[in-house]
């Protein structure tokens, strides 16, 4: 049987009846926008993350754009961010008319290299936007340069550093509830968290056309609201996300136990890592992916053209070779199957396939 890269249905299938009941309740209420489910979810998720405030929005990209807007980021400003990440990170900066300034990554973590961030900060820097990539958190304390730090935590719901969860580590944080995320919805959805009450109120204003009452408009805002149906599902899934993350961590440990490290470089095990994706590094990616395809095993490569080399951002003037660690990672990383309930046998098949195809042999 085929092994998918991830299996979202396996996560929500045991909860299907409860989901149907909760969705039926929303339908019976007739409230679909900014109703009691959204309010309850915002309160529950803020408690879970240890954040003072949480504001639901339409999706993770809107979360980034709106928080940058609320922080006053605009034309001519610079925001330092990684290039080895999904396009939305830099797109949100450009959408505000600001300039994405790309810093290189730490090869061991694939997250921003604090030393290169420091080298890229200028008097025009208005914010720093690190990404907790693939579920591995980066400590924003290493990125303090007198400007706001916004965590892009889209891939890291539940990740933590020294007992503090992503979403409570910096000026603000953004999340996506796209269906493959650790905490996922049944469609699009997003969230902003912050300890700054005034910033939270500004975000609430902006998410609804810059209005508090639908009559008076105080700012040019957005139409970006988490809807009641998504909030209803998210409230159910929130109760299970810690268990799901534990399942992901167990699966990551099992890959190491099965000897996968004999043929490729494994992600370093860290207590707060929640393994949104299980990403290894290899110099044999083409050979291994061909074997995985033949065996019916899912895989993915992410960010094979880093953001600084994307055609939409060519005017920024980055050349190939300007971010060497990023470009090496783009050519070497490979995501292998992981989800909370992946079986021992499925992981054995993945490892056996990789071993059989690899020319690398353990010493």
One Martini backbone bead per residue (centre of mass of N, CA, C, O) as a GRO file, in nm:
protein
  363
    1UNK     BB    1   0.100   0.034   0.016
    2UNK     BB    2   0.067   0.350   0.030
    3UNK     BB    3   0.262   0.637   0.147
    4UNK     BB    4   0.214   0.924   0.275
    5UNK     BB    5   0.328   1.221   0.384
    6UNK     BB    6   0.031   1.271   0.493
    7UNK     BB    7  -0.261   1.224   0.743
    8UNK     BB    8  -0.533   1.398   0.821
    9UNK     BB    9  -0.775   1.201   0.837
   10UNK     BB   10  -0.656   1.031   1.075
   11UNK     BB   11  -0.706   1.262   1.283
   12UNK     BB   12  -1.031   1.328   1.238
   13UNK     BB   13  -1.194   1.061   1.229
   14UNK     BB   14  -1.252   1.021   1.550
   15UNK     BB   15  -1.411   1.328   1.534
   16UNK     BB   16  -1.658   1.339   1.341
   17UNK     BB   17  -1.912   1.353   1.522
   18UNK     BB   18  -1.831   1.607   1.677
   19UNK     BB   19  -1.810   1.786   1.429
   20UNK     BB   20  -2.101   1.760   1.332
   21UNK     BB   21  -2.233   1.876   1.586
   22UNK     BB   22  -2.089   2.154   1.586
   23UNK     BB   23  -2.178   2.241   1.302
   24UNK     BB   24  -2.480   2.219   1.355
   25UNK     BB   25  -2.482   2.442   1.570
   26UNK     BB   26  -2.403   2.669   1.380
   27UNK     BB   27  -2.637   2.641   1.183
   28UNK     BB   28  -2.859   2.691   1.400
   29UNK     BB   29  -2.761   2.983   1.485
   30UNK     BB   30  -2.668   3.176   1.225
   31UNK     BB   31  -2.360   3.209   1.302
   32UNK     BB   32  -2.050   3.296   1.100
   33UNK     BB   33  -1.937   3.580   1.218
   34UNK     BB   34  -1.798   3.668   1.496
   35UNK     BB   35  -1.869   3.466   1.724
   36UNK     BB   36  -1.860   3.243   1.989
   37UNK     BB   37  -1.643   3.055   1.868
   38UNK     BB   38  -1.422   3.263   1.825
   39UNK     BB   39  -1.405   3.372   2.109
   40UNK     BB   40  -1.338   3.099   2.245
   41UNK     BB   41  -1.086   3.034   2.082
   42UNK     BB   42  -0.917   3.281   2.154
   43UNK     BB   43  -0.907   3.213   2.457
   44UNK     BB   44  -0.795   2.919   2.442
   45UNK     BB   45  -0.535   2.974   2.271
   46UNK     BB   46  -0.404   3.176   2.459
   47UNK     BB   47  -0.370   2.983   2.695
   48UNK     BB   48  -0.204   2.766   2.553
   49UNK     BB   49   0.033   2.978   2.459
   50UNK     BB   50   0.068   3.227   2.665
   51UNK     BB   51  -0.114   3.460   2.568
   52UNK     BB   52  -0.284   3.755   2.603
   53UNK     BB   53  -0.359   3.750   2.286
   54UNK     BB   54  -0.615   3.666   2.028
   55UNK     BB   55  -0.653   3.682   1.659
   56UNK     BB   56  -0.873   3.608   1.420
   57UNK     BB   57  -0.821   3.509   1.078
   58UNK     BB   58  -0.833   3.403   0.748
   59UNK     BB   59  -0.506   3.371   0.742
   60UNK     BB   60  -0.164   3.357   0.750
   61UNK     BB   61  -0.105   3.591   0.557
   62UNK     BB   62  -0.286   3.803   0.688
   63UNK     BB   63  -0.146   3.798   0.957
   64UNK     BB   64   0.115   3.927   0.854
   65UNK     BB   65   0.007   4.185   0.723
   66UNK     BB   66  -0.150   4.299   0.970
   67UNK     BB   67   0.084   4.317   1.174
   68UNK     BB   68   0.259   4.505   1.005
   69UNK     BB   69   0.054   4.729   0.992
   70UNK     BB   70   0.018   4.767   1.305
   71UNK     BB   71   0.341   4.843   1.321
   72UNK     BB   72   0.400   5.045   1.061
   73UNK     BB   73   0.468   4.905   0.806
   74UNK     BB   74   0.628   5.044   0.507
   75UNK     BB   75   0.744   5.232   0.283
   76UNK     BB   76   1.103   5.170   0.292
   77UNK     BB   77   1.107   4.952   0.472
   78UNK     BB   78   1.265   4.699   0.673
   79UNK     BB   79   1.267   4.329   0.668
   80UNK     BB   80   1.389   4.062   0.834
   81UNK     BB   81   1.443   3.743   0.664
   82UNK     BB   82   1.401   3.453   0.523
   83UNK     BB   83   1.444   3.243   0.226
   84UNK     BB   84   1.384   2.965   0.378
   85UNK     BB   85   1.059   2.975   0.271
   86UNK     BB   86   0.763   3.076   0.235
   87UNK     BB   87   0.645   3.332   0.040
   88UNK     BB   88   0.460   3.484   0.251
   89UNK     BB   89   0.674   3.618   0.419
   90UNK     BB   90   0.769   3.824   0.193
   91UNK     BB   91   0.497   3.911   0.073
   92UNK     BB   92   0.396   4.070   0.322
   93UNK     BB   93   0.609   4.289   0.299
   94UNK     BB   94   0.553   4.382   0.006
   95UNK     BB   95   0.250   4.452   0.056
   96UNK     BB   96   0.356   4.708   0.241
   97UNK     BB   97   0.613   4.829   0.069
   98UNK     BB   98   0.840   4.672   0.167
   99UNK     BB   99   1.169   4.526   0.244
  100UNK     BB  100   1.318   4.237   0.192
  101UNK     BB  101   1.568   4.101   0.412
  102UNK     BB  102   1.804   3.857   0.363
  103UNK     BB  103   1.894   3.592   0.564
  104UNK     BB  104   2.067   3.348   0.671
  105UNK     BB  105   2.126   3.017   0.773
  106UNK     BB  106   2.136   2.753   0.985
  107UNK     BB  107   2.227   2.439   0.897
  108UNK     BB  108   2.122   2.283   1.161
  109UNK     BB  109   1.811   2.432   1.162
  110UNK     BB  110   1.705   2.636   0.916
  111UNK     BB  111   1.731   2.892   1.062
  112UNK     BB  112   1.812   3.176   1.149
  113UNK     BB  113   2.105   3.366   1.158
  114UNK     BB  114   2.190   3.585   1.395
  115UNK     BB  115   2.451   3.702   1.267
  116UNK     BB  116   2.320   3.783   0.992
  117UNK     BB  117   2.107   3.963   1.102
  118UNK     BB  118   2.295   4.172   1.229
  119UNK     BB  119   2.420   4.246   0.942
  120UNK     BB  120   2.119   4.347   0.822
  121UNK     BB  121   2.086   4.570   1.012
  122UNK     BB  122   1.930   4.891   1.004
  123UNK     BB  123   1.783   5.204   1.018
  124UNK     BB  124   1.536   5.069   0.835
  125UNK     BB  125   1.457   4.872   1.039
  126UNK     BB  126   1.125   4.755   1.158
  127UNK     BB  127   1.172   4.432   1.144
  128UNK     BB  128   1.157   4.084   1.253
  129UNK     BB  129   1.106   3.758   1.060
  130UNK     BB  130   1.082   3.470   1.188
  131UNK     BB  131   1.103   3.110   1.135
  132UNK     BB  132   0.952   2.805   1.244
  133UNK     BB  133   1.088   2.556   1.090
  134UNK     BB  134   0.919   2.255   1.076
  135UNK     BB  135   0.881   2.307   1.414
  136UNK     BB  136   1.138   2.477   1.484
  137UNK     BB  137   1.242   2.677   1.727
  138UNK     BB  138   1.325   3.024   1.760
  139UNK     BB  139   1.495   3.241   1.956
  140UNK     BB  140   1.425   3.581   1.981
  141UNK     BB  141   1.659   3.669   2.175
  142UNK     BB  142   1.872   3.656   1.923
  143UNK     BB  143   1.693   3.923   1.775
  144UNK     BB  144   1.783   4.184   1.933
  145UNK     BB  145   1.743   4.538   1.778
  146UNK     BB  146   1.502   4.746   1.864
  147UNK     BB  147   1.278   4.568   1.726
  148UNK     BB  148   1.031   4.403   1.618
  149UNK     BB  149   0.921   4.062   1.673
  150UNK     BB  150   0.793   3.820   1.435
  151UNK     BB  151   0.639   3.523   1.446
  152UNK     BB  152   0.652   3.254   1.220
  153UNK     BB  153   0.419   2.988   1.328
  154UNK     BB  154   0.278   2.805   1.107
  155UNK     BB  155   0.477   2.531   1.176
  156UNK     BB  156   0.454   2.567   1.531
  157UNK     BB  157   0.230   2.436   1.692
  158UNK     BB  158   0.353   2.386   2.028
  159UNK     BB  159   0.610   2.494   2.036
  160UNK     BB  160   0.923   2.517   2.240
  161UNK     BB  161   1.100   2.724   2.497
  162UNK     BB  162   1.146   2.668   2.809
  163UNK     BB  163   0.809   2.637   2.827
  164UNK     BB  164   0.765   2.829   2.583
  165UNK     BB  165   0.552   2.920   2.341
  166UNK     BB  166   0.483   2.967   2.045
  167UNK     BB  167   0.340   3.304   2.058
  168UNK     BB  168   0.519   3.413   2.341
  169UNK     BB  169   0.828   3.534   2.244
  170UNK     BB  170   0.719   3.812   2.124
  171UNK     BB  171   0.554   4.071   2.004
  172UNK     BB  172   0.455   3.859   1.780
  173UNK     BB  173   0.227   3.621   1.611
  174UNK     BB  174   0.181   3.367   1.355
  175UNK     BB  175  -0.089   3.167   1.207
  176UNK     BB  176  -0.179   2.858   1.053
  177UNK     BB  177  -0.480   2.641   0.943
  178UNK     BB  178  -0.392   2.464   0.749
  179UNK     BB  179  -0.460   2.123   0.693
  180UNK     BB  180  -0.131   2.042   0.755
  181UNK     BB  181  -0.114   2.137   1.026
  182UNK     BB  182  -0.092   2.079   1.353
  183UNK     BB  183  -0.309   2.302   1.357
  184UNK     BB  184  -0.623   2.248   1.202
  185UNK     BB  185  -0.848   2.298   0.955
  186UNK     BB  186  -1.125   2.303   0.699
  187UNK     BB  187  -0.927   2.533   0.595
  188UNK     BB  188  -0.897   2.846   0.628
  189UNK     BB  189  -0.670   3.010   0.871
  190UNK     BB  190  -0.592   3.250   1.142
  191UNK     BB  191  -0.332   3.409   1.365
  192UNK     BB  192  -0.284   3.645   1.636
  193UNK     BB  193  -0.027   3.715   1.875
  194UNK     BB  194  -0.011   3.902   2.197
  195UNK     BB  195   0.092   4.126   2.475
  196UNK     BB  196  -0.032   4.372   2.317
  197UNK     BB  197  -0.325   4.527   2.350
  198UNK     BB  198  -0.309   4.754   2.139
  199UNK     BB  199  -0.230   4.571   1.905
  200UNK     BB  200  -0.479   4.389   1.913
  201UNK     BB  201  -0.686   4.616   1.856
  202UNK     BB  202  -0.570   4.691   1.582
  203UNK     BB  203  -0.619   4.414   1.451
  204UNK     BB  204  -0.926   4.410   1.490
  205UNK     BB  205  -0.976   4.655   1.318
  206UNK     BB  206  -0.838   4.557   1.048
  207UNK     BB  207  -1.004   4.284   0.995
  208UNK     BB  208  -1.269   4.507   0.982
  209UNK     BB  209  -1.222   4.768   0.787
  210UNK     BB  210  -1.155   4.968   1.034
  211UNK     BB  211  -1.392   4.859   1.235
  212UNK     BB  212  -1.619   4.840   1.525
  213UNK     BB  213  -1.948   4.905   1.395
  214UNK     BB  214  -1.999   4.943   1.067
  215UNK     BB  215  -1.989   5.281   1.054
  216UNK     BB  216  -1.696   5.340   1.150
  217UNK     BB  217  -1.383   5.441   0.980
  218UNK     BB  218  -1.036   5.446   1.091
  219UNK     BB  219  -0.932   5.252   0.855
  220UNK     BB  220  -0.749   5.076   0.624
  221UNK     BB  221  -0.840   4.754   0.576
  222UNK     BB  222  -0.987   4.429   0.615
  223UNK     BB  223  -1.120   4.103   0.501
  224UNK     BB  224  -1.033   3.913   0.798
  225UNK     BB  225  -1.203   3.626   0.915
  226UNK     BB  226  -1.274   3.403   1.137
  227UNK     BB  227  -1.487   3.149   1.125
  228UNK     BB  228  -1.714   2.954   1.293
  229UNK     BB  229  -1.652   2.678   1.167
  230UNK     BB  230  -1.350   2.681   1.218
  231UNK     BB  231  -1.358   2.733   1.525
  232UNK     BB  232  -1.511   2.478   1.599
  233UNK     BB  233  -1.290   2.282   1.503
  234UNK     BB  234  -1.046   2.402   1.659
  235UNK     BB  235  -1.151   2.343   1.945
  236UNK     BB  236  -1.125   2.039   1.916
  237UNK     BB  237  -0.823   2.015   1.819
  238UNK     BB  238  -0.685   2.157   2.061
  239UNK     BB  239  -0.725   1.908   2.262
  240UNK     BB  240  -0.512   1.722   2.062
  241UNK     BB  241  -0.231   1.854   1.988
  242UNK     BB  242  -0.039   1.737   2.197
  243UNK     BB  243  -0.068   1.443   2.109
  244UNK     BB  244   0.017   1.486   1.819
  245UNK     BB  245   0.301   1.595   1.884
  246UNK     BB  246   0.396   1.341   2.026
  247UNK     BB  247   0.367   1.162   1.775
  248UNK     BB  248   0.579   1.312   1.607
  249UNK     BB  249   0.818   1.272   1.800
  250UNK     BB  250   0.810   0.964   1.795
  251UNK     BB  251   0.858   0.934   1.490
  252UNK     BB  252   1.133   1.073   1.483
  253UNK     BB  253   1.275   0.876   1.677
  254UNK     BB  254   1.224   0.621   1.503
  255UNK     BB  255   1.400   0.688   1.264
  256UNK     BB  256   1.661   0.671   1.427
  257UNK     BB  257   1.624   0.375   1.534
  258UNK     BB  258   1.613   0.259   1.225
  259UNK     BB  259   1.873   0.409   1.071
  260UNK     BB  260   1.855   0.667   0.884
  261UNK     BB  261   2.140   0.804   0.961
  262UNK     BB  262   2.312   0.619   0.757
  263UNK     BB  263   2.199   0.798   0.478
  264UNK     BB  264   2.135   1.065   0.650
  265UNK     BB  265   2.052   1.378   0.771
  266UNK     BB  266   1.919   1.455   1.068
  267UNK     BB  267   1.725   1.605   1.271
  268UNK     BB  268   1.761   1.760   1.549
  269UNK     BB  269   1.692   1.687   1.870
  270UNK     BB  270   1.419   1.863   2.031
  271UNK     BB  271   1.185   1.923   2.271
  272UNK     BB  272   1.022   2.168   2.098
  273UNK     BB  273   0.978   1.996   1.858
  274UNK     BB  274   0.690   1.930   1.609
  275UNK     BB  275   0.708   1.821   1.320
  276UNK     BB  276   0.559   1.918   1.061
  277UNK     BB  277   0.824   1.815   0.933
  278UNK     BB  278   1.045   1.560   0.798
  279UNK     BB  279   1.382   1.678   0.760
  280UNK     BB  280   1.635   1.597   0.549
  281UNK     BB  281   1.976   1.533   0.439
  282UNK     BB  282   2.108   1.513   0.092
  283UNK     BB  283   2.317   1.415  -0.197
  284UNK     BB  284   2.062   1.199  -0.311
  285UNK     BB  285   1.779   1.301  -0.398
  286UNK     BB  286   1.714   1.184  -0.677
  287UNK     BB  287   1.752   0.887  -0.608
  288UNK     BB  288   1.554   0.868  -0.363
  289UNK     BB  289   1.291   0.974  -0.499
  290UNK     BB  290   1.273   0.753  -0.710
  291UNK     BB  291   1.240   0.521  -0.504
  292UNK     BB  292   0.990   0.628  -0.360
  293UNK     BB  293   0.807   0.627  -0.602
  294UNK     BB  294   0.829   0.322  -0.666
  295UNK     BB  295   0.715   0.255  -0.357
  296UNK     BB  296   0.481   0.461  -0.274
  297UNK     BB  297   0.628   0.717  -0.139
  298UNK     BB  298   0.609   0.999   0.019
  299UNK     BB  299   0.721   1.335  -0.078
  300UNK     BB  300   0.927   1.643  -0.032
  301UNK     BB  301   1.016   1.967  -0.161
  302UNK     BB  302   1.143   2.273  -0.021
  303UNK     BB  303   1.254   2.562  -0.146
  304UNK     BB  304   1.430   2.522  -0.421
  305UNK     BB  305   1.354   2.831  -0.458
  306UNK     BB  306   1.448   3.079  -0.313
  307UNK     BB  307   1.337   3.394  -0.254
  308UNK     BB  308   1.594   3.554  -0.369
  309UNK     BB  309   1.525   3.382  -0.665
  310UNK     BB  310   1.260   3.499  -0.728
  311UNK     BB  311   1.100   3.666  -0.977
  312UNK     BB  312   0.921   3.864  -0.794
  313UNK     BB  313   1.225   3.953  -0.644
  314UNK     BB  314   1.448   4.057  -0.851
  315UNK     BB  315   1.468   4.370  -0.776
  316UNK     BB  316   1.656   4.321  -0.520
  317UNK     BB  317   1.943   4.180  -0.637
  318UNK     BB  318   1.990   3.889  -0.603
  319UNK     BB  319   2.234   3.635  -0.608
  320UNK     BB  320   2.384   3.366  -0.672
  321UNK     BB  321   2.549   3.302  -0.353
  322UNK     BB  322   2.442   3.508  -0.122
  323UNK     BB  323   2.306   3.231   0.028
  324UNK     BB  324   2.461   2.949   0.091
  325UNK     BB  325   2.296   2.787   0.304
  326UNK     BB  326   2.027   2.808   0.159
  327UNK     BB  327   2.113   2.677  -0.115
  328UNK     BB  328   2.194   2.406   0.002
  329UNK     BB  329   1.923   2.330   0.128
  330UNK     BB  330   1.758   2.339  -0.140
  331UNK     BB  331   1.938   2.077  -0.253
  332UNK     BB  332   1.904   1.864   0.026
  333UNK     BB  333   1.617   1.857   0.110
  334UNK     BB  334   1.383   1.610   0.273
  335UNK     BB  335   1.056   1.497   0.294
  336UNK     BB  336   0.901   1.274   0.514
  337UNK     BB  337   0.692   1.075   0.654
  338UNK     BB  338   0.439   1.239   0.873
  339UNK     BB  339   0.240   1.152   1.161
  340UNK     BB  340   0.102   1.067   1.456
  341UNK     BB  341   0.005   0.754   1.330
  342UNK     BB  342   0.242   0.639   1.228
  343UNK     BB  343   0.384   0.346   1.160
  344UNK     BB  344   0.633   0.130   1.203
  345UNK     BB  345   0.605  -0.009   0.925
  346UNK     BB  346   0.611   0.247   0.752
  347UNK     BB  347   0.891   0.342   0.847
  348UNK     BB  348   1.046   0.094   0.760
  349UNK     BB  349   0.993   0.129   0.457
  350UNK     BB  350   1.137   0.395   0.425
  351UNK     BB  351   1.417   0.305   0.526
  352UNK     BB  352   1.460   0.068   0.331
  353UNK     BB  353   1.447   0.236   0.074
  354UNK     BB  354   1.682   0.427   0.138
  355UNK     BB  355   1.900   0.212   0.174
  356UNK     BB  356   1.877   0.073  -0.107
  357UNK     BB  357   1.937   0.349  -0.274
  358UNK     BB  358   2.188   0.411  -0.133
  359UNK     BB  359   2.550   0.482  -0.135
  360UNK     BB  360   2.547   0.504   0.160
  361UNK     BB  361   2.760   0.386   0.425
  362UNK     BB  362   2.816   0.266   0.710
  363UNK     BB  363   3.097   0.247   0.925
   0.00000   0.00000   0.00000
